[in-house]
Amino acid sequence: PAEFNASSRALKAIETGGILTDVEIPGSVEQIDFLAFHNCTSLENIIIPDSVVSLGGSAFSGCKNLRNIELPDNLVSIGSSAFLGCESLTSISLPSSLATIEHKLFERCIALTAIEVVFLLLGGMNLYDSIIHSFSTAGTGGFSNQNASVAAFDSAYIDGVITVFMILFGINFNMYYLLLLKKVKAVFTNEEVRTYLGIVLGATALITINIISVYGNVFKAFRYAVFQVAAIITTTGFVTANFELWPEFSKSILLILMIVGACAGSTGGGLKVARLLLIFKSLTRNIRQVISPRKVELVRNNGAVVDEKILDNANAYLAAYVVIIIISTLLISLDGFDFETNMSAVLACFNNIGPGLEDVGPMGSFFGFSPFSKLVLIFDMP
């Protein structure tokens, strides 16, 4: 009685209750959905194919008796409540891949960093500077040994290399593991990745159009726009242009990107694109339920149903985020700086970005704040 959705390549809900034995899941399934085997009285001898890379939250929750289940070696993620409430767990074979995933992701990170070092060397940057800026890009930390940051090199090639790698390091590292498993389709159909790249492209296009008058031609405008978009959304914080001189529209976009942040599972900060997607889907679902109170609707992410607890956690995080931002902005406003300086200073610290706007912009600093305000901003840094 299993429903197989070929378009999402996910195993949907099995009829709850009863006894299930000798269950063989189709080899084309890539994820076992939320509540797939929820509340089965007994579940024995489950054959899960190597094609499965994701086990949804609460997939086996509530199963009274769970026996003889071998999880595939290609499994990338297991939902936090996948086996919640199972009274008896017997002969559950965990995949060896879970023990090595962290090691493999570390290898991918080192490999990307080494590749960036090579590309920067080819652009004329010395080895010392190449290593510093590559490590800073990999950790999205934004540290530079140059006072003018990346702008000190005044090289379109170097700007381009660092831009590409900032964007790459802002992507969920699990996507690189999926590429290693040749799950290319799963990467390019991932909702978070597509949204993240879409935001980068959209923000770059809008800012480029808006600052053409500042730089005189579209190519130079694009060069500086895409670099600062990548630096802000990934919370790296590198600088190649004094964006404080840009029109208010462009600065407003950068301020929004400070909040958005990079993908979950990356080294970037911010709210994270995945969390914002869940919050947006939860909000739109709730609005539709207000219009149609009798309608039952589940929130899905990449075809899988999202546990309500996860949605509650995402909404709670947003509420805490907003409260901390408001309180911190009010506290540092005692120093008498303008609102834009105060707000961007808090966002820059809370999201681990670095530069803000106005007095804490790319050519400014936090020097003027009082010791009390600096303590508030230190507290804001996660």
C-alpha positions as CSV (number, residue, x, y, z in Angstrom):
1,P,0.0,0.0,0.0
2,A,2.9,2.4,-0.6
3,E,2.4,5.4,-2.8
4,F,5.5,6.2,-4.9
5,N,5.7,9.7,-6.3
6,A,8.0,9.5,-9.4
7,S,8.3,13.3,-9.8
8,S,9.7,13.9,-6.3
9,R,11.4,10.5,-6.1
10,A,10.1,10.1,-2.5
11,L,8.3,7.3,-0.7
12,K,5.1,8.8,0.6
13,A,3.0,7.7,3.5
14,I,2.4,4.0,4.1
15,E,-1.0,3.0,5.6
16,T,-0.5,3.6,9.3
17,G,-1.1,0.8,11.8
18,G,-0.9,-3.0,11.3
19,I,2.1,-5.3,10.7
20,L,4.5,-4.9,7.8
21,T,7.1,-7.5,7.0
22,D,9.4,-8.1,4.0
23,V,9.0,-4.6,2.6
24,E,11.2,-3.9,-0.4
25,I,11.4,-0.2,-1.4
26,P,11.8,0.6,-5.2
27,G,15.3,1.2,-6.3
28,S,14.4,4.6,-7.8
29,V,13.4,6.1,-4.5
30,E,15.9,8.8,-3.2
31,Q,14.2,9.8,0.0
32,I,11.9,8.2,2.6
33,D,9.3,10.9,3.4
34,F,8.1,12.3,6.8
35,L,5.8,9.8,8.5
36,A,6.4,7.2,5.9
37,F,6.0,4.2,8.3
38,H,4.5,6.2,11.2
39,N,2.8,4.2,13.9
40,C,3.1,0.7,12.3
41,T,2.5,-1.9,15.0
42,S,5.4,-4.0,13.8
43,L,8.0,-3.5,11.1
44,E,10.4,-6.2,10.1
45,N,12.8,-7.0,7.2
46,I,12.9,-3.7,5.4
47,I,15.2,-3.5,2.4
48,I,16.2,0.1,1.7
49,P,18.0,0.5,-1.6
50,D,21.3,2.4,-2.1
51,S,19.5,5.1,-4.0
52,V,18.0,6.5,-0.8
53,V,20.1,9.5,0.5
54,S,17.6,11.0,2.9
55,L,15.5,9.6,5.8
56,G,12.8,12.1,6.8
57,G,11.9,13.2,10.3
58,S,9.5,10.8,12.1
59,A,9.9,8.3,9.2
60,F,9.7,5.3,11.6
61,S,8.3,7.2,14.7
62,G,5.9,5.3,16.8
63,C,6.7,1.9,15.4
64,K,6.3,-0.4,18.4
65,N,8.6,-3.2,17.1
66,L,11.3,-2.4,14.6
67,R,13.6,-5.2,13.4
68,N,16.1,-6.1,10.7
69,I,16.5,-2.8,8.9
70,E,19.7,-2.1,7.1
71,L,20.2,1.6,6.2
72,P,22.1,2.2,2.9
73,D,25.7,3.4,2.8
74,N,24.8,6.4,0.6
75,L,22.5,7.8,3.3
76,V,23.4,11.5,3.8
77,S,20.9,12.6,6.4
78,I,18.6,11.1,9.0
79,G,15.8,13.2,10.5
80,S,16.1,14.1,14.2
81,S,12.9,12.2,15.1
82,A,13.2,9.4,12.6
83,F,13.0,6.7,15.3
84,L,11.2,8.6,18.0
85,G,8.9,6.6,20.2
86,C,10.1,3.2,18.9
87,E,9.8,0.8,21.9
88,S,11.9,-2.0,20.5
89,L,14.8,-1.5,18.1
90,T,16.5,-4.8,17.0
91,S,19.2,-5.3,14.3
92,I,19.3,-1.8,13.0
93,S,22.4,-1.4,10.8
94,L,23.6,2.2,10.6
95,P,25.4,3.1,7.4
96,S,29.2,3.3,7.5
97,S,28.9,6.5,5.4
98,L,27.6,8.5,8.4
99,A,30.8,8.0,10.2
100,T,32.8,9.2,7.2
101,I,30.6,12.0,5.9
102,E,32.3,14.6,8.1
103,H,35.7,13.5,6.9
104,K,34.6,13.6,3.3
105,L,33.1,17.1,3.7
106,F,36.3,18.2,5.3
107,E,38.2,16.9,2.3
108,R,35.9,18.8,-0.1
109,C,36.5,22.0,1.9
110,I,40.3,21.5,1.8
111,A,40.1,20.7,-1.9
112,L,38.1,23.9,-2.8
113,T,40.5,26.0,-0.7
114,A,43.5,24.6,-2.4
115,I,42.0,25.2,-5.8
116,E,41.3,28.8,-4.9
117,V,44.9,29.3,-3.8
118,V,46.0,28.1,-7.2
119,F,43.7,30.4,-9.1
120,L,44.8,33.4,-6.9
121,L,48.4,32.6,-7.6
122,L,47.7,32.6,-11.3
123,G,46.2,36.1,-10.9
124,G,49.5,37.4,-9.6
125,M,48.8,37.2,-5.8
126,N,51.7,36.0,-3.8
127,L,51.5,32.7,-1.9
128,Y,51.1,34.2,1.6
129,D,48.2,36.5,0.5
130,S,46.6,33.6,-1.5
131,I,46.5,31.3,1.5
132,I,45.1,34.0,3.8
133,H,42.3,35.1,1.4
134,S,41.5,31.5,0.5
135,F,41.2,30.4,4.1
136,S,39.1,33.6,4.8
137,T,36.9,32.7,1.9
138,A,36.4,29.1,3.0
139,G,35.4,30.1,6.5
140,T,33.4,33.1,5.2
141,G,35.3,35.1,7.8
142,G,36.4,38.0,5.6
143,F,39.8,38.6,7.2
144,S,42.3,40.3,5.0
145,N,45.9,41.3,5.7
146,Q,45.3,44.4,3.6
147,N,43.7,47.5,5.1
148,A,41.6,48.0,1.9
149,S,40.6,44.3,1.9
150,V,40.4,42.7,-1.6
151,A,40.2,46.2,-3.1
152,A,43.9,46.6,-2.4
153,F,44.7,44.2,-5.3
154,D,42.6,46.2,-7.8
155,S,42.3,43.1,-10.1
156,A,39.1,42.1,-11.9
157,Y,40.5,38.6,-12.1
158,I,41.1,38.2,-8.4
159,D,37.7,39.8,-7.7
160,G,36.1,37.1,-9.9
161,V,37.9,34.2,-8.4
162,I,37.0,35.2,-4.8
163,T,33.4,35.9,-5.9
164,V,33.0,32.4,-7.3
165,F,34.5,30.7,-4.3
166,M,32.5,32.8,-1.8
167,I,29.3,31.7,-3.6
168,L,30.5,28.0,-3.6
169,F,31.3,28.1,0.2
170,G,27.9,29.6,0.8
171,I,26.2,26.4,-0.4
172,N,25.3,23.5,1.9
173,F,28.3,21.2,2.0
174,N,26.0,18.2,1.8
175,M,25.4,19.2,-1.9
176,Y,29.1,18.5,-2.6
177,Y,28.7,15.1,-1.0
178,L,25.7,14.4,-3.2
179,L,27.8,15.3,-6.2
180,L,30.4,12.8,-5.0
181,L,27.6,10.2,-5.1
182,K,26.7,11.4,-8.6
183,K,23.4,12.7,-7.4
184,V,23.6,15.7,-9.7
185,K,19.9,16.1,-10.2
186,A,19.3,16.1,-6.4
187,V,21.7,19.1,-6.1
188,F,20.2,21.2,-8.9
189,T,16.6,20.5,-7.9
190,N,17.3,21.3,-4.2
191,E,15.0,24.2,-3.3
192,E,17.5,25.9,-1.0
193,V,20.3,25.9,-3.6
194,R,18.0,27.2,-6.3
195,T,16.6,30.0,-4.0
196,Y,20.1,30.9,-2.9
197,L,21.5,31.2,-6.4
198,G,18.3,33.0,-7.5
199,I,18.7,35.6,-4.8
200,V,22.4,36.1,-5.8
201,L,21.5,36.6,-9.4
202,G,18.5,38.8,-8.7
203,A,20.3,41.1,-6.3
204,T,23.3,41.3,-8.6
205,A,21.1,42.3,-11.6
206,L,19.2,45.0,-9.6
207,I,22.3,46.5,-8.1
208,T,24.2,46.5,-11.4
209,I,21.4,48.4,-13.1
210,N,21.3,50.8,-10.1
211,I,25.0,51.7,-10.0
212,I,25.8,51.9,-13.7
213,S,25.7,55.7,-13.3
214,V,28.3,55.5,-10.5
215,Y,30.9,53.5,-12.5
216,G,30.1,54.6,-16.1
217,N,29.8,51.2,-17.7
218,V,27.9,48.0,-17.1
219,F,31.0,45.7,-16.8
220,K,32.6,47.6,-14.0
221,A,29.2,47.9,-12.3
222,F,28.6,44.2,-12.6
223,R,32.1,43.4,-11.2
224,Y,31.6,45.4,-8.0
225,A,27.9,44.4,-7.6
226,V,28.4,40.7,-7.9
227,F,31.4,40.8,-5.5
228,Q,29.6,42.7,-2.8
229,V,26.4,40.6,-3.2
230,A,28.4,37.4,-2.7
231,A,30.4,38.9,0.2
232,I,27.3,40.1,2.1
233,I,25.0,37.1,1.5
234,T,27.7,34.6,2.5
235,T,28.6,36.9,5.4
236,T,32.2,36.9,4.3
237,G,32.5,40.7,4.4
238,F,35.3,41.3,1.9
239,V,35.2,44.7,0.2
240,T,36.2,45.9,-3.2
241,A,34.1,49.1,-3.4
242,N,32.9,51.7,-1.0
243,F,29.2,50.8,-1.3
244,E,28.4,53.6,1.1
245,L,28.5,55.8,-2.0
246,W,26.0,53.7,-3.8
247,P,22.3,54.7,-4.2
248,E,20.0,53.9,-1.3
249,F,18.3,51.2,-3.4
250,S,21.5,49.2,-3.7
251,K,22.3,49.7,0.0
252,S,18.9,48.6,1.0
253,I,19.4,45.3,-1.0
254,L,22.7,44.7,0.8
255,L,21.0,45.3,4.1
256,I,18.4,42.6,3.3
257,L,21.1,40.2,2.2
258,M,22.7,40.7,5.6
259,I,19.6,39.2,7.1
260,V,19.1,36.4,4.5
261,G,22.6,34.9,4.9
262,A,23.9,31.7,3.1
263,C,22.6,28.2,3.0
264,A,22.2,25.9,6.0
265,G,25.2,23.5,6.3
266,S,27.6,26.1,5.0
267,T,30.1,28.3,6.9
268,G,28.0,31.4,6.3
269,G,25.9,33.2,8.9
270,G,22.5,35.0,8.7
271,L,19.0,33.5,9.1
272,K,19.9,31.0,6.4
273,V,18.0,30.5,3.2
274,A,16.6,27.1,4.3
275,R,15.1,28.6,7.4
276,L,13.6,31.5,5.5
277,L,12.0,29.1,3.0
278,L,10.4,27.2,5.8
279,I,9.2,30.4,7.5
280,F,7.7,31.7,4.2
281,K,6.0,28.4,3.4
282,S,4.6,28.2,7.0
283,L,3.3,31.8,6.7
284,T,1.6,31.2,3.3
285,R,0.1,27.9,4.6
286,N,-1.3,29.7,7.6
287,I,-2.8,32.5,5.5
288,R,-4.5,29.9,3.3
289,Q,-5.9,28.1,6.4
290,V,-7.3,31.4,7.6
291,I,-9.1,31.8,4.3
292,S,-10.2,28.1,4.3
293,P,-10.3,26.9,7.9
294,R,-11.3,23.3,7.1
295,K,-8.4,22.8,4.6
296,V,-5.6,20.6,5.9
297,E,-2.3,21.4,4.3
298,L,1.2,20.2,5.0
299,V,4.4,22.1,4.4
300,R,6.8,20.4,2.1
301,N,10.5,20.9,1.4
302,N,12.1,19.2,-1.6
303,G,9.0,17.0,-1.9
304,A,9.2,15.8,1.8
305,V,6.7,16.8,4.5
306,V,8.3,19.0,7.1
307,D,7.6,18.1,10.8
308,E,5.5,20.8,12.6
309,K,8.2,20.8,15.3
310,I,10.7,22.0,12.8
311,L,8.4,24.8,11.6
312,D,7.8,25.8,15.2
313,N,11.5,26.0,15.8
314,A,12.1,28.1,12.7
315,N,9.4,30.5,13.7
316,A,10.7,30.7,17.3
317,Y,14.2,31.4,15.9
318,L,12.8,34.2,13.8
319,A,11.0,35.7,16.8
320,A,14.2,35.5,19.0
321,Y,16.2,37.0,16.1
322,V,13.9,40.0,15.7
323,V,13.8,40.6,19.5
324,I,17.6,40.6,19.9
325,I,18.0,42.9,16.9
326,I,15.5,45.4,18.3
327,I,16.9,45.4,21.8
328,S,20.5,45.6,20.6
329,T,19.7,48.5,18.3
330,L,17.9,50.4,21.1
331,L,20.9,49.9,23.5
332,I,23.6,51.1,21.2
333,S,21.4,54.0,20.0
334,L,22.4,55.6,23.4
335,D,25.7,56.7,21.7
336,G,23.8,59.1,19.4
337,F,24.6,57.5,16.0
338,D,22.0,57.5,13.2
339,F,19.5,54.7,12.8
340,E,21.2,53.3,9.7
341,T,24.6,53.0,11.5
342,N,23.0,51.4,14.6
343,M,20.9,48.9,12.7
344,S,23.6,47.9,10.2
345,A,26.1,47.6,13.0
346,V,23.9,45.1,14.9
347,L,23.1,43.2,11.8
348,A,26.8,43.1,10.8
349,C,27.8,41.7,14.2
350,F,24.8,39.4,14.7
351,N,25.2,37.8,11.3
352,N,29.0,37.8,11.4
353,I,29.4,40.0,8.3
354,G,31.9,42.7,9.2
355,P,31.1,46.0,7.4
356,G,27.8,47.7,7.8
357,L,26.5,51.1,6.5
358,E,27.2,54.7,7.2
359,D,29.8,55.1,10.1
360,V,30.4,51.4,10.2
361,G,30.6,51.1,6.4
362,P,33.4,49.6,4.3
363,M,35.6,52.7,4.9
364,G,34.4,53.2,8.5
365,S,34.8,51.3,11.8
366,F,33.3,50.5,15.1
367,F,35.9,52.7,16.9
368,G,33.4,55.5,17.8
369,F,31.1,53.3,19.8
370,S,31.2,53.4,23.6
371,P,32.6,50.5,25.7
372,F,29.0,49.6,26.6
373,S,27.9,49.5,23.0
374,K,30.9,47.4,22.1
375,L,30.0,44.9,24.8
376,V,26.4,44.7,23.3
377,L,27.9,44.1,19.8
378,I,30.3,41.5,21.2
379,F,27.3,39.7,22.8
380,D,25.5,39.8,19.4
381,M,28.3,37.9,17.7
382,P,27.3,34.2,17.8
